[in-house]
Amino acid sequence: MRYSKLLSLVPLISSLASAQAFEHRLVSKRLHKRGIDVDGHYNISIYHINDVHAHLDQFRSSGADCTDLTRGCYGGYARVKEVIDKERPTKEDSLFLNAGDEFQGTLFYSFYGGEKIAETLNQLGFDAMTVGNHEFDGGDDKLAEFLGNLTFPAISANIHTNNTALASKLVPYKIFPKHKLAIVAVTTETTPGMSRPGPGTRFEDPLTAIQRTVNEIKGKEKIDRIIALTHIGYDKDIELAKKTKGISLIIGGHSHTPLGDFPGAVGKYPTIEENLDGDEVFIVTAYRWGEYLGYIDIAYDNDGKIVGYSGAPIHLTNQTTQDPDLQRQITEWRKPFEALSREVLGETKVPLQQTNCQQEECTLGDLMADAMVDYRRKLNPAVDFAIINAGGIRAEIDVGPITRGEVLTAFPFGNSIVELSFSGEVLWKIFEGAVSHVSVFNGRPVTSFIQVSAEINLEYNPANEVGQRLITLQIGGKPVDWKKKYDVVTLDFLAGGGDNIWERRSYPITLDSQDEVLIQYLEKKSPVEPKLSGRIVQTDKTSPENPEQRPPTIPTPTPTSTPGKCRVKKMKRKVPNKGRA
């Protein structure tokens, strides 16, 4: 397809998305004018999606089920299929790629595991997929079973495992001879701290794995057009682009980063960086949950370098038609859990926010942590506070009735409550690591922010050096006592070293699940109206007012790798008119 023809398709594509959701560019330092001599340039269209998290069906902006179309519904694989089936036949050459994290997030996964997800993906025409960290939530064997049910390859160059079933389902790269193009893929090396891979499964540094595999492809396969399909996060994608050679395009996932020309976007689509050879590398990702379908047309020169592009994420809204056959299947799959999902458990007078939980105190984090303290104090009145990982909060809950489905969607992991004991000095180090994003104990990245109960007040300065950011820490209205033992309510995932918030701790028993604890709290306290109370506050103070507030033995951690900052930003929407997203 000649590039002039490619550009002529822009009006057609625009009909699929709102004007805000699209941007068009033809920019490269390798071009000297707008429009190019296309002789010898190879054109291909790339569609991509990432971090759908079991949102097979349409959803509200909060991530919960959409039962009222007038409030605006987004995504759903029936919409994705409709767009793909209509648009791909108009392209002479195209690929459809999945950047991982299909598991975990709705009752479709909680009830069926990976079964219905695989059935759905096989109907979409994907050409390849990489593995997200949440694909390991059921362990290696369950992941191997899921991958075995797919009709397209799963790629990851940095997963090394002695689980023979899993190893047989993964390839380090995939060659597409028709396009004279290769896909290499990697998965975040922080997966062991965020999910449940087996003890014999390890994750190599993604940059090392990518460069080694690119060198192999160029030497063995004589391929110059190489795309990296990654599940490592936007910031790590930028690092990957800058510190490697031979990649022209990075299609990413993991950080749920909105890119494009619309309110709430945190970067350009594509983001363009220079690699070690000074060549441009194009980075794209498609936010989360399947609300956007990524789309980019690219033109390659004879050296496998991109010389032109056009496209932007396609916003899937009420105005996007659903494929009727796939939607019928998804609706049928709902029936076994539909009644349970719609059971009303309580009411909230304010939005229970999730989107900002990875950056600051949030109302849903406050509510969950307070519910855990209330639950545990029935048996241990001496409990001091609760702490949870923000990454375990997966969806918002809108004002009004709260259903069981909304609770399970917001807290889908089935984590159990446990109680641990920490000294005040250790707690200071824990909170220092949380606000510095690097563990004081081992120097590894802390992969989630935190949320805490009402008994905690802390101030931190993000401008300070890593290891010196925590300024004050109060527990129960008093400065933390270094020598005192504090009883802390938390989750079994964190107790086992999850998100590297602290090193693995043993615990005698697990108690009720997180979702059940919140349900009990709602039944007792409804209607709820949590208000932000300054539990976690940023400050411009550079050090504690009282030097003794910082424990004398705290070391400055040396990061063992660059901590990934999860760039999650709330999407600003206008309230839709009736029937309009």
C-alpha positions as CSV (number, residue, x, y, z in Angstrom):
1,M,0.0,0.0,0.0
2,R,1.5,3.3,-1.0
3,Y,1.8,5.9,1.7
4,S,-0.4,8.4,-0.2
5,K,-3.1,5.8,-0.2
6,L,-2.5,5.3,3.6
7,L,-3.1,8.9,4.3
8,S,-6.3,8.9,2.2
9,L,-7.8,6.5,4.7
10,V,-7.6,9.0,7.6
11,P,-11.2,10.3,7.0
12,L,-12.5,6.8,7.1
13,I,-10.8,5.9,10.3
14,S,-11.9,9.2,11.9
15,S,-15.5,8.1,11.6
16,L,-14.7,5.4,14.2
17,A,-13.7,7.8,16.9
18,S,-14.5,11.2,18.4
19,A,-12.5,14.1,17.2
20,Q,-10.8,14.4,20.6
21,A,-9.7,10.8,20.5
22,F,-7.7,11.2,17.3
23,E,-4.5,13.0,16.3
24,H,-2.8,12.7,12.9
25,R,0.9,13.2,12.3
26,L,3.4,12.7,9.6
27,V,6.6,13.6,11.4
28,S,10.1,12.3,11.3
29,K,13.6,13.9,11.2
30,R,14.2,11.5,8.3
31,L,11.6,13.4,6.2
32,H,12.3,16.7,4.6
33,K,8.8,17.6,3.7
34,R,5.2,16.6,4.4
35,G,4.4,13.7,2.2
36,I,7.1,11.4,0.8
37,D,8.3,9.6,-2.3
38,V,6.9,6.2,-1.4
39,D,8.9,4.1,-3.8
40,G,10.6,1.4,-1.8
41,H,8.8,2.2,1.4
42,Y,6.9,-0.6,3.0
43,N,3.6,0.3,4.8
44,I,1.8,-1.7,7.5
45,S,-1.1,-1.0,9.9
46,I,-0.7,-2.0,13.5
47,Y,-3.7,-2.5,15.9
48,H,-2.9,-3.1,19.5
49,I,-4.5,-3.4,22.9
50,N,-3.3,-3.9,26.5
51,D,-4.3,-4.4,30.1
52,V,-7.9,-5.4,29.4
53,H,-8.1,-7.2,32.7
54,A,-11.1,-9.4,31.9
55,H,-13.3,-6.5,30.8
56,L,-14.9,-8.7,28.1
57,D,-18.1,-6.7,28.3
58,Q,-18.6,-2.9,28.2
59,F,-18.1,-0.9,31.3
60,R,-18.6,2.5,32.9
61,S,-15.7,4.9,33.2
62,S,-15.2,3.6,36.8
63,G,-14.6,0.1,35.4
64,A,-17.8,-1.3,36.8
65,D,-20.5,-3.0,34.8
66,C,-22.5,-0.7,32.5
67,T,-26.2,-1.2,32.8
68,D,-27.4,2.3,31.9
69,L,-26.3,3.3,28.4
70,T,-27.2,6.9,29.0
71,R,-24.4,7.2,31.5
72,G,-21.8,6.3,28.9
73,C,-20.4,2.8,28.3
74,Y,-16.9,2.1,27.0
75,G,-15.0,-0.8,25.5
76,G,-15.9,-4.4,25.4
77,Y,-14.5,-7.0,23.0
78,A,-17.6,-6.9,20.9
79,R,-16.8,-3.3,20.0
80,V,-13.1,-4.2,19.4
81,K,-14.2,-7.1,17.1
82,E,-16.5,-4.8,15.1
83,V,-13.8,-2.3,14.4
84,I,-11.2,-4.9,13.6
85,D,-13.4,-6.9,11.3
86,K,-14.4,-3.8,9.3
87,E,-11.0,-2.1,9.2
88,R,-8.4,-4.8,8.8
89,P,-9.8,-5.9,5.4
90,T,-9.2,-2.4,4.1
91,K,-5.5,-2.7,4.8
92,E,-3.2,-4.7,2.5
93,D,-0.8,-5.5,5.4
94,S,-1.7,-5.4,9.1
95,L,-1.0,-6.9,12.5
96,F,-3.1,-7.1,15.7
97,L,-1.0,-7.4,18.8
98,N,-1.9,-7.8,22.5
99,A,0.5,-6.4,25.2
100,G,-0.8,-8.6,28.0
101,D,-2.7,-8.5,31.3
102,E,-5.9,-10.1,30.1
103,F,-6.4,-11.8,33.5
104,Q,-7.9,-10.4,36.7
105,G,-10.4,-7.5,37.1
106,T,-13.9,-8.7,36.6
107,L,-16.2,-11.7,37.4
108,F,-15.5,-13.1,34.0
109,Y,-12.0,-14.1,35.3
110,S,-13.1,-14.7,38.9
111,F,-15.8,-17.2,37.7
112,Y,-14.3,-18.8,34.6
113,G,-10.5,-18.3,35.0
114,G,-8.9,-17.9,31.6
115,E,-11.4,-20.1,29.7
116,K,-13.8,-17.4,28.3
117,I,-10.9,-15.0,27.8
118,A,-9.2,-17.4,25.5
119,E,-12.5,-18.1,23.7
120,T,-12.9,-14.4,23.1
121,L,-9.3,-13.6,22.1
122,N,-9.4,-16.4,19.5
123,Q,-12.3,-14.7,17.7
124,L,-10.5,-11.4,17.4
125,G,-7.7,-12.4,15.0
126,F,-4.7,-11.5,17.1
127,D,-1.4,-12.2,15.5
128,A,0.6,-12.4,18.8
129,M,0.5,-11.7,22.5
130,T,3.0,-11.1,25.2
131,V,2.4,-12.2,28.8
132,G,1.5,-9.7,31.5
133,N,2.3,-10.1,35.2
134,H,-1.3,-10.9,36.0
135,E,-1.3,-13.8,33.7
136,F,0.7,-15.5,36.5
137,D,-2.0,-14.9,39.1
138,G,-3.2,-18.5,38.9
139,G,0.4,-19.9,38.8
140,D,2.5,-21.4,36.0
141,D,0.2,-24.4,35.2
142,K,-2.9,-22.3,34.8
143,L,-1.0,-19.9,32.5
144,A,0.3,-22.8,30.4
145,E,-3.3,-24.1,30.1
146,F,-4.5,-20.7,29.0
147,L,-1.8,-20.2,26.4
148,G,-2.4,-23.7,25.1
149,N,-6.0,-22.7,24.3
150,L,-4.9,-19.7,22.2
151,T,-4.7,-20.0,18.4
152,F,-1.9,-17.4,18.1
153,P,1.6,-17.4,19.6
154,A,2.6,-16.1,23.1
155,I,5.9,-14.3,23.1
156,S,8.4,-13.4,25.8
157,A,12.1,-13.4,25.5
158,N,12.9,-12.8,29.2
159,I,10.8,-15.5,30.9
160,H,12.9,-18.5,31.7
161,T,11.1,-21.4,33.4
162,N,11.6,-25.1,34.3
163,N,7.9,-25.6,34.1
164,T,7.9,-27.7,30.9
165,A,4.2,-27.0,30.1
166,L,4.7,-23.3,30.3
167,A,8.1,-23.3,28.5
168,S,6.6,-25.1,25.6
169,K,3.9,-22.4,25.1
170,L,6.3,-19.4,24.9
171,V,8.6,-18.3,22.1
172,P,11.2,-15.5,22.4
173,Y,10.2,-13.9,19.1
174,K,8.0,-14.4,16.1
175,I,8.9,-13.9,12.4
176,F,6.2,-12.8,10.0
177,P,7.7,-13.7,6.6
178,K,4.9,-11.9,4.6
179,H,5.9,-8.6,6.2
180,K,9.6,-9.4,6.6
181,L,9.1,-8.3,10.2
182,A,9.8,-9.7,13.6
183,I,8.1,-9.3,17.0
184,V,10.2,-9.7,20.2
185,A,8.5,-9.4,23.5
186,V,9.2,-9.1,27.3
187,T,7.4,-9.2,30.6
188,T,8.1,-7.0,33.6
189,E,10.8,-8.4,35.8
190,T,8.9,-7.3,38.9
191,T,6.3,-10.1,38.3
192,P,7.4,-12.3,41.2
193,G,6.6,-9.4,43.6
194,M,3.2,-8.7,42.0
195,S,1.9,-12.1,41.1
196,R,2.4,-15.9,41.6
197,P,4.9,-17.4,39.2
198,G,6.4,-20.7,40.3
199,P,9.8,-20.9,42.1
200,G,11.4,-22.2,38.9
201,T,10.3,-19.2,36.8
202,R,12.6,-16.2,36.6
203,F,12.4,-12.9,34.7
204,E,15.5,-11.6,33.0
205,D,16.2,-7.9,32.7
206,P,14.0,-6.8,29.8
207,L,16.6,-4.5,28.1
208,T,19.2,-7.3,28.2
209,A,16.7,-9.8,26.8
210,I,15.5,-7.5,24.1
211,Q,19.0,-6.6,22.8
212,R,20.2,-10.2,22.8
213,T,17.1,-11.3,20.9
214,V,17.3,-8.4,18.4
215,N,20.9,-9.3,17.7
216,E,19.9,-12.9,17.1
217,I,17.1,-11.9,14.8
218,K,19.3,-9.6,12.7
219,G,22.1,-12.2,12.5
220,K,20.1,-15.4,12.1
221,E,16.9,-14.3,10.4
222,K,18.3,-11.3,8.4
223,I,15.3,-9.2,9.5
224,D,15.6,-5.4,10.0
225,R,11.9,-4.5,10.7
226,I,11.6,-5.3,14.5
227,I,8.8,-4.4,16.8
228,A,9.0,-4.8,20.6
229,L,5.8,-6.0,22.3
230,T,6.3,-5.2,26.0
231,H,4.6,-5.4,29.3
232,I,7.0,-3.3,31.3
233,G,5.3,0.1,31.6
234,Y,5.7,3.4,29.7
235,D,8.7,4.8,31.6
236,K,10.6,1.5,31.1
237,D,9.5,1.6,27.4
238,I,11.2,4.9,27.1
239,E,14.3,3.5,28.8
240,L,14.2,0.6,26.4
241,A,14.1,2.8,23.4
242,K,17.0,4.9,24.6
243,K,19.3,2.1,25.6
244,T,19.0,-0.4,22.8
245,K,19.6,-0.7,19.1
246,G,17.6,-2.2,16.2
247,I,14.0,-1.6,17.4
248,S,11.7,0.7,15.4
249,L,8.5,0.5,17.3
250,I,7.5,-0.4,20.9
251,I,4.0,-1.5,21.7
252,G,3.6,-1.4,25.4
253,G,1.4,-2.2,28.4
254,H,1.4,-2.5,32.2
255,S,1.4,1.1,33.4
256,H,-2.2,1.9,32.1
257,T,-0.8,5.1,30.4
258,P,-3.1,7.2,28.3
259,L,-1.3,8.5,25.2
260,G,-2.8,10.8,22.6
261,D,-4.4,14.2,21.9
262,F,-7.2,14.2,24.5
263,P,-7.8,15.4,28.0
264,G,-6.0,13.3,30.6
265,A,-3.3,12.0,28.2
266,V,0.2,12.1,29.7
267,G,2.2,11.8,26.5
268,K,2.0,11.9,22.7
269,Y,0.9,9.0,20.6
270,P,3.4,8.0,19.4
271,T,6.1,9.1,21.8
272,I,9.3,9.3,19.9
273,E,12.8,8.7,21.4
274,E,16.3,8.2,20.0
275,N,18.1,4.9,20.4
276,L,21.8,4.3,20.9
277,D,22.4,4.7,17.1
278,G,20.5,8.0,17.0
279,D,17.6,6.4,15.2
280,E,14.0,7.2,16.1
281,V,12.0,4.7,18.1
282,F,8.2,5.1,18.2
283,I,6.4,4.1,21.5
284,V,2.6,3.5,21.7
285,T,0.2,2.1,24.3
286,A,-3.6,2.0,24.6
287,Y,-4.5,3.0,28.2
288,R,-6.4,0.2,29.9
289,W,-9.5,-2.1,30.0
290,G,-10.0,-1.9,26.3
291,E,-11.5,1.6,26.3
292,Y,-9.2,2.4,23.5
293,L,-8.0,0.3,20.5
294,G,-4.5,1.4,19.5
295,Y,-4.0,2.1,15.8
296,I,-1.0,3.3,13.9
297,D,0.1,3.2,10.2
298,I,3.8,3.1,9.7
299,A,6.1,3.3,6.6
300,Y,9.5,1.6,6.6
301,D,12.5,2.4,4.4
302,N,14.8,-0.3,3.1
303,D,16.9,-0.2,6.3
304,G,13.9,-1.1,8.5
305,K,13.6,2.4,9.9
306,I,10.2,4.2,10.2
307,V,10.0,7.2,7.9
308,G,6.3,8.1,8.3
309,Y,3.3,7.4,10.4
310,S,-0.3,8.3,10.9
311,G,-3.0,7.3,13.4
312,A,-4.1,7.5,17.0
313,P,-6.1,5.4,19.6
314,I,-9.7,4.7,18.6
315,H,-12.1,5.5,21.4
316,L,-14.7,2.7,21.9
317,T,-17.9,4.4,23.2
318,N,-21.6,4.0,22.9
319,Q,-21.3,5.3,19.4
320,T,-19.1,2.3,18.4
321,T,-21.2,-0.7,17.1
322,Q,-20.9,-4.0,18.9
323,D,-20.3,-7.3,17.0
324,P,-23.7,-9.0,17.6
325,D,-22.5,-12.6,17.7
326,L,-19.7,-12.0,20.2
327,Q,-21.9,-9.8,22.3
328,R,-24.5,-12.6,22.5
329,Q,-21.8,-15.0,23.8
330,I,-20.6,-12.5,26.4
331,T,-24.1,-11.9,27.6
332,E,-24.7,-15.6,27.9
333,W,-21.5,-16.1,29.9
334,R,-22.8,-13.5,32.4
335,K,-25.9,-15.4,33.4
336,P,-24.3,-17.7,36.0
337,F,-23.1,-14.8,38.1
338,E,-25.5,-12.0,37.0
339,A,-27.9,-12.2,40.0
340,L,-25.0,-12.4,42.5
341,S,-23.3,-9.5,40.8
342,R,-26.3,-7.2,41.0
343,E,-27.0,-7.8,44.7
344,V,-27.1,-4.4,46.5
345,L,-24.9,-4.4,49.6
346,G,-25.0,-0.7,50.6
347,E,-24.8,2.8,49.4
348,T,-22.2,5.5,49.0
349,K,-22.9,9.2,49.0
350,V,-19.6,10.1,47.3
351,P,-17.6,8.6,44.5
352,L,-15.2,5.9,45.8
353,Q,-12.2,6.8,43.7
354,Q,-9.5,4.4,42.4
355,T,-7.7,6.1,39.5
356,N,-5.6,8.3,41.8
357,C,-4.8,5.7,44.4
358,Q,-1.3,5.1,42.9
359,Q,-0.3,8.7,43.6
360,E,-2.1,9.9,46.7
361,E,-4.7,9.2,49.4
362,C,-8.0,8.1,47.7
363,T,-11.5,7.5,49.0
364,L,-11.7,3.8,48.1
365,G,-8.3,3.2,49.7
366,D,-9.5,5.0,52.9
367,L,-12.7,3.0,53.0
368,M,-11.0,-0.4,52.5
369,A,-8.3,0.2,55.1
370,D,-10.8,1.5,57.7
371,A,-13.0,-1.6,57.0
372,M,-10.0,-3.8,57.8
373,V,-9.3,-2.1,61.1
374,D,-13.0,-2.3,62.1
375,Y,-13.0,-6.0,61.2
376,R,-9.9,-6.9,63.1
377,R,-10.7,-4.9,66.3
378,K,-13.6,-7.2,67.0
379,L,-11.0,-9.8,68.1
380,N,-8.0,-7.6,68.8
381,P,-8.8,-4.1,70.1
382,A,-5.1,-3.3,70.2
383,V,-4.8,-3.2,66.4
384,D,-3.0,0.0,65.5
385,F,-3.7,0.5,61.8
386,A,-4.1,-1.1,58.4
387,I,-2.0,-0.8,55.2
388,I,-2.8,-2.1,51.7
389,N,-1.3,-1.8,48.2
390,A,-2.9,0.7,45.9
391,G,-2.3,-1.7,43.0
392,G,-4.9,-4.1,44.5
393,I,-7.6,-1.5,44.0
394,R,-8.8,-2.1,40.4
395,A,-12.0,0.0,39.8
396,E,-14.0,2.9,41.1
397,I,-17.5,2.7,42.6
398,D,-20.0,5.4,41.6
399,V,-22.3,7.4,43.9
400,G,-25.4,5.4,44.8
401,P,-26.1,1.7,45.4
402,I,-23.0,-0.5,45.8
403,T,-23.4,-4.0,44.3
404,R,-21.5,-7.2,45.0
405,G,-20.2,-7.1,41.5
406,E,-18.8,-3.6,42.0
407,V,-17.0,-4.8,45.2
408,L,-15.6,-7.8,43.4
409,T,-14.5,-5.7,40.4
410,A,-12.8,-3.2,42.7
411,F,-11.0,-5.9,44.8
412,P,-10.8,-9.0,42.5
413,F,-7.8,-10.8,43.8
414,G,-9.3,-12.7,46.7
415,N,-6.6,-11.6,49.1
416,S,-7.0,-12.5,52.7
417,I,-6.6,-10.4,55.9
418,V,-3.6,-11.1,58.1
419,E,-2.1,-9.4,61.1
420,L,1.6,-8.7,61.5
421,S,3.7,-7.0,64.2
422,F,6.4,-4.4,63.3
423,S,8.7,-2.2,65.4
424,G,8.3,1.6,64.9
425,E,11.8,1.7,63.3
426,V,10.8,-0.9,60.8
427,L,7.6,0.9,60.0
428,W,9.5,4.1,59.2
429,K,11.6,2.1,56.7
430,I,8.5,0.6,55.2
431,F,6.8,4.0,54.7
432,E,10.1,5.5,53.4
433,G,10.3,2.8,50.8
434,A,6.7,3.4,49.8
435,V,7.1,7.1,49.1
436,S,10.6,6.7,47.6
437,H,9.5,3.8,45.4
438,V,12.6,1.9,46.4
439,S,12.9,-0.5,49.3
440,V,15.1,0.5,52.2
441,F,15.6,-3.2,53.0
442,N,16.8,-4.6,49.6
443,G,17.1,-1.7,47.1
444,R,14.6,-3.2,44.7
445,P,11.7,-1.2,43.3
446,V,8.5,-0.9,45.4
447,T,6.0,-1.6,42.7
448,S,2.9,-0.1,44.3
449,F,1.9,3.0,46.3
450,I,0.0,2.4,49.6
451,Q,-3.3,3.3,51.2
452,V,-3.7,3.4,55.0
453,S,-6.4,3.6,57.7
454,A,-7.4,6.7,59.6
455,E,-4.8,6.1,62.4
456,I,-1.9,7.0,60.1
457,N,-0.7,10.5,59.2
458,L,2.5,10.9,57.1
459,E,4.2,13.7,55.2
460,Y,6.7,13.2,52.5
461,N,8.7,15.3,50.1
462,P,9.0,13.7,46.6
463,A,11.7,16.2,45.7
464,N,14.1,14.8,48.3
465,E,16.6,12.0,47.5
466,V,15.5,8.5,47.5
467,G,15.7,7.2,51.1
468,Q,15.1,10.7,52.6
469,R,11.6,11.5,51.5
470,L,9.6,10.6,54.6
471,I,9.3,13.7,56.8
472,T,6.8,12.7,59.5
473,L,5.0,9.5,60.6
474,Q,2.3,9.5,63.2
475,I,0.4,6.6,64.4
476,G,-2.7,7.2,66.5
477,G,-1.9,11.0,66.6
478,K,1.5,10.4,68.1
479,P,5.0,10.3,66.5
480,V,6.1,6.8,65.8
481,D,8.0,5.2,68.7
482,W,11.0,3.4,67.3
483,K,11.1,0.6,70.0
484,K,7.3,0.0,70.3
485,K,5.7,-3.0,68.6
486,Y,2.7,-2.1,66.4
487,D,0.0,-4.5,65.4
488,V,-0.8,-4.0,61.7
489,V,-3.7,-5.4,59.6
490,T,-2.7,-6.1,56.0
491,L,-3.1,-8.6,53.2
492,D,-1.5,-12.0,52.8
493,F,-0.2,-10.9,49.4
494,L,1.8,-8.1,51.1
495,A,2.8,-10.3,54.0
496,G,4.4,-12.7,51.5
497,G,6.6,-9.9,50.1
498,G,4.1,-8.7,47.4
499,D,5.0,-5.3,45.7
500,N,8.3,-5.4,47.8
501,I,6.7,-3.1,50.4
502,W,8.5,-5.1,53.0
503,E,10.4,-8.4,52.8
504,R,8.5,-11.6,53.2
505,R,7.0,-12.2,56.6
506,S,5.5,-15.4,58.1
507,Y,2.0,-15.2,59.5
508,P,0.1,-17.8,61.5
509,I,-3.3,-17.7,59.9
510,T,-5.3,-16.0,57.2
511,L,-8.7,-14.5,58.0
512,D,-11.6,-13.5,55.8
513,S,-11.0,-12.3,52.2
514,Q,-10.7,-8.6,51.5
515,D,-13.9,-8.3,49.6
516,E,-15.9,-10.0,52.3
517,V,-14.4,-7.7,54.9
518,L,-15.6,-4.7,52.9
519,I,-19.0,-6.2,52.4
520,Q,-19.4,-6.7,56.2
521,Y,-18.4,-3.1,56.7
522,L,-20.9,-1.8,54.2
523,E,-23.7,-3.7,55.7
524,K,-22.8,-2.2,59.1
525,K,-22.0,1.4,58.1
526,S,-24.1,2.1,55.0
527,P,-24.5,4.7,53.7
528,V,-20.8,5.5,53.6
529,E,-19.3,8.9,52.9
530,P,-15.5,8.7,53.2
531,K,-13.7,12.0,53.0
532,L,-10.0,12.6,52.4
533,S,-8.4,13.4,55.8
534,G,-4.8,14.1,55.1
535,R,-3.5,10.6,55.8
536,I,-0.8,10.9,53.1
537,V,0.4,14.4,52.4
538,Q,3.1,15.9,50.2
539,T,5.2,18.6,51.7
540,D,8.0,21.0,50.7
541,K,9.8,20.4,54.1
542,T,13.2,19.0,53.3
543,S,13.8,17.2,56.7
544,P,12.0,16.4,59.9
545,E,11.5,19.4,62.2
546,N,12.9,17.2,65.0
547,P,16.0,15.3,63.7
548,E,15.1,12.5,66.1
549,Q,12.0,11.7,64.1
550,R,14.2,9.9,61.5
551,P,15.7,6.7,62.9
552,P,19.4,6.8,63.2
553,T,20.1,3.5,61.6
554,I,18.2,4.0,58.3
555,P,20.5,3.5,55.3
556,T,20.1,5.3,52.0
557,P,19.0,2.5,49.6
558,T,20.9,1.9,46.4
559,P,18.4,1.0,43.7
560,T,19.2,-2.3,42.0
561,S,17.2,-1.2,39.0
562,T,15.3,1.9,38.0
563,P,12.0,2.0,39.8
564,G,9.1,2.2,37.4
565,K,6.7,5.0,38.1
566,C,3.2,4.0,37.2
567,R,1.9,6.9,35.2
568,V,-1.8,6.5,35.8
569,K,-3.8,9.7,35.3
570,K,-7.5,10.2,35.6
571,M,-9.2,10.6,32.3
572,K,-11.3,13.8,32.3
573,R,-14.6,13.3,30.6
574,K,-17.5,15.6,29.8
575,V,-20.8,14.3,31.2
576,P,-22.4,12.5,28.2
577,N,-25.7,13.6,26.9
578,K,-28.4,10.9,26.6
579,G,-27.3,8.3,24.1
580,R,-23.9,10.0,23.6
581,A,-20.6,9.0,25.1
